[in-house]
Amino acid sequence: MKSQTRFWGSPFIPPISMTLTSVAAVFVALYAISRLFSRLVAPRSQIRDLPGPPPQSWATGNLRQLFNAKGLRFHQSLTDVYGGIVKIYGFFGDEQLYIADPQALQHIILREPDAFEETAIFTEQAALFLSETDAYNFFRTNKVIFGPGLVATTGEQHARQRRLVTPIFGVPHLRQLVPVFYRAAERLADVLHSQASIEGQSATMDMSEWMSRVALESVGQTVLGYSFDPLDSPHNNPYTAAIKELIPTLFSLAIVRELAPFLAKIGPPSFRRKLVEWTPHNAVQRVKNMADVMHKTAQDILERKREEMARDDTDDQGARGKAKDIISILLRANEQAKAQNAEQLSDLELTGQMTVLIFGAQDTTASCLSRVLYQLAQPQHRGFQDKIRREIQMAKLDVHSEDGVRLDYDALGKLPILDAVLKETLRLFPPVPFVRRSVKKETLIPYVSQCSALNSDVGGTQEMDMGVKTVRVPAGTILFMSIMGANRLESVWGTDAKEWNPERWLEAMPSAVKLPGVFQNMMSFLGGGRSCVGYKFALLEMKIILAVLISRFAFSTTQDEIVWNLSQIISPSIREKMGSGLQVERKGMPLIVESL
Ligand code: HEM
């Protein structure tokens, strides 16, 4: 008997799903033909002469190696084995570039940013997935996850939004957020303390889960003035579930999404939306539903903010004090701009910013915080925990705060060991290991060839400077900018570039080679007009959380084997060996947490 195909319980689905499968096959074939054709008519590309790995297959090139949860080694090997500028393959022999070279990155990010844009894939993907209005919103969400994305557009519209949003991440506003970050960090510390007390004085806890929760609560409170997760009780907010799921789900669709620029040209938005609704693919449907939940939540919060603002205005001279969260500030600035007929954000742009900021902030900081705790918990690095604890105790002696417990904004900026540990972790383990761009117009990219020893022994590279060269790159080429590769170059960081050594930040840096990063010569927050708008916010938040936790707890490792996975943003999981040599993995990073 033939098995019955079911799609979301609908009796009409089998014929539709069959039709869609055939339609998809036709699209893929058309895409392949169009790529082949454009390659035949295009002048011979110089990319062809660059070194790089062979494609794994003609159809998917190296994409399966690049967009793979276990792909971190492959990413690292590209720079180690082939140098700072590497030829890789996309679909059907499409030649792409993988870049860690400082000269090339300077060119792309600072010297000629107009020749590059965030991959059109994202714009067109959104256009493909959603109705016109939602596509706009969804796109911005998506961009911050898979690449930069303050807004859905490039050029002047992005510049305008950036101008409007940047001031709220300045030091005066950040100072006001300090107590909010402390509240979340201290609540977490109380919860961990009571858990540890149940088992005496110490207990094994999944610290990556806790970092994820405290990061979401911190950003919810500071950006939206909204509590997603009270930390002291189980949380079941649908938004929380959506944002946790979205990144891995989108990453699992990474290869399919490569086809988006082509598919997005088909028909009007309403037709493309229908196509997505009918697509018999679980991950596609989940992404659509998550986007809906996030958009709806952002709309509700915006409504509530407007009501609060109206109440503030009618209150007796703001007796309750004006809300200090970022969206309230943005909203007030926007209302002022409206009154003066100046630059402002539409409602759709405002809800888009909310989602973008939550996404940009949550997983990235959670990933970095988890990695800092993991490093500090290693037996060989535990001395750094003691040093940080001591320097915090010393700093508190100088602080005249109400409770004598919290270091203020300025005191937090004067903790050299904590600072060095955070910088070194961000350098060696950037939460976002790469971003992508596409070339808008043909350009000549300079690079310093460091491809000397074609050394297949990953990690055993010998970089040799062979002088500045250039490569002519045609419009439409996709680039991977390797944040992790650049952050580990020996030419920039010295021979111990691949080691975790916080002490390097307490000494003079060995090299004068400049990377175009916005923060401390590293690429972790990128650089230029698309750099991370929230990096000072992130550093402040992470310092407060770490200062509170390290003051109250000692962290050490368990027997578990922890592995770090790539899903655009890096996250840990536990590898378990089952009988018969089988290995399974589950999300998490258990550490032994001891109350002090
Ligand atoms: C450790 C924490 C963080 C890391 C490593 C990080 C990293 C990055 C990177 C690499 C980009 C560039 C992406 C690209 O161009 O494709 C970026 C952009 C961005 N980040 Fe962050 N980020 C962090 C925290 C935050 C926080 C806390 C916020 C907000 C509160 C934030 C908001 C943004 C926004 C809005 C953009 C897009 C900027 C634009 O396109 O103009 N990030 N971030």
Residues whose N, C-alpha, C, O or C-beta is under 5 A from the ligand:
A	BS01	HEM	F146 G147 P148 G149 L150 L357 G360 A361 T364 T365 C368 P431 V432 V435 M523 S524 F525 L526 G529 R530 S531 C532 V533 G534 F537 A538
